[in-house]
């Protein structure tokens, strides 16, 4: 079985070049990074929840997450500047490819009532964001070991430049879109 990176280099580049008339293989869009983001919201004051989120992200990605802080105070949300509002992990190179392969082959089939990814998740630059309502579909997370379930957001950044090129890249990579 081919790895995700080999599949991209051999199959996707050739198919994209023939579909879109691209002469140079370096013009074919590629995936630059994958970012996992968890917003902690109102639970930011609970240190147990922060450690739960941190441990979950470490299990899923194999990297320690960075705590993101509020840039400015917002009185309406009872938010102070410097308060922790979330955690994120950025994956690049081989870890990124391994994570994408795991998401496509293991995680999406385990999502409850999954009917495909909505095409509106692709922005005007060709990057895609997929939200998970709970962290249980990931194989590293065991339901009996987790005291609180939380959602997370996966953003895949590409060099596509436009929504159409990004969608074509994701379709060639095998991402399941709604019909």
Order of alpha helices (4+ residues) and beta strands (2+ residues): alpha-alpha-beta-alpha-beta-beta-alpha-beta-beta-alpha
